[in-house]
Structures are given as structure tokens and as C-alpha cells.
Amino acid sequence: LQGIGNMARFKKVIDQAKAFTIFVYGHTRTLECMRYFTEGREIVRPGVTRFASNFLTLESIQEKKDQLRKMVVHSRWDSLKDVKSKKGKDATTIILNPTFWKDVKLTLTVFEPLVKVLRLVDGDVKPSMGFIYGELLKAKREIKEAFGNNESWFKEVIAVIDKKMKGRLDSPLHLTAYLLNPHYSYSNPSIFDEPIITEGFISCVETFYYHDEDKQD
């Protein structure tokens, strides 16, 4: 999330959302005005990590898109002294800019599959080991679809994920847990024929049963 969030195209929209929220929350009257239009609901939502917080705030802004757009063209907003400052004008421009909303939507579509994995790993409901690798594969598929399966668009994002996975989340243990999880193997038996998965599995078996060749077989 951090690596993707620092990429120019996503950083821009995150910075714009940040500038808007900092302006609104930085003044009592703008905050009162925002709460009036959102019926008391906040737009800033904390998460487990800074970049999960960015996702949650963007998600919250997207949910209140119509209310926020209605707010910045209303006389109640326009009458506020702070709104006439440069930061105030910038905040209004951000909300009225169609490109901003288009970028918010794309950023959410790319971040969401990874935030789901983060929640899975961070939760205490069930052991996540058998799901991490499979859910990361699923996240990569969903991100490619978000970019219309256009490699020139998704290549950079997938490269960030692959770099973070390498040597951390693609160990023989992760691959074995993925292979032995019926959630994946029943829906896609072809994973038993994938060389990278079977090599990881064999490596894991040889490590666990290094003293027992019969068991290895």
C-alpha cells in the first residue's frame, strides 16, 4: 500500500484528499458546515496503517461525493471567511474537479484488494497462513482487471506487489499452505501442476521430514 501510494498517479489524489480534509478539519466553521451536509458523519477514518487510513478516508469521501459537491456550491459554504483563502479555494476546486473523483475511484479499486489482505492478516478470527498467498494472487488479478487488463497500466503496480512478496510471502511454507488449502485446490485443481507451487511444496516436505525419506515419498 505504501509503495503504490507513493506512485505519482496515486500520490496526487491522496495529497488532494489530504489537502481537502486538513482544510475542513482545520477550521471550526468549515467542519460544522461539512457535518451539516453529511448529517454528522465524518470523512476521516483511522486504519491499522497510515496507508490503510488513506484508503478508508478516500472511501469515506467517495461515499459522500454528492453531499460534498452540494456543500461546496452552497451559499452556506461560500459565506465562510476561511473558504475565501487560497487553501479554501483549492479545497472547493478539488471537490468540483471530475478528474479527482475519477482518480479516487481508480485508487480505491486498486487499494481495496490489498486492504482485504491486510484485514485478513490483522484479524484474530481465523489463522491466515493458508490464505495469504492465494489472496495476494486474487488481489493481483483484481488490480489487473481494474486497469482493463492493460499491461502498460498495471505493470508498475504489480511490480511493487511482487517486490514486497519476494522472499517474504512466497516462501515454501506459504506455497504449501496455499496448495493444501481446499478453498483454492478444489476450485482450481490445476495449481497442483504449477512448477513454482510444487517446487515450494517439495522443499517444504524435505525440510519437515528431512530424516524420513519414506514420508517424503
Secondary structure, 3 states (H helix, E strand, C coil): CHHHHCCHHHHHHHHHHHHHHHHHHCCHHHHHHHHHHCCCCCCCCCCCCHHHHHHHHHHHHHHCHHHHHHHHCCHHHHCCHHHHCHHHHHHHHHHHCHHHHHHHHHHHHHHHHHHHHHHHHHCCCCCCHHHHHHHHHHHHHHHHHHCCCCHHHHHHHHHHHHHHHCCCCCCHHHHHHHHCCHHHHCCCHHHHHCHHHHHHHHHHHHHHCCCCHHHHC
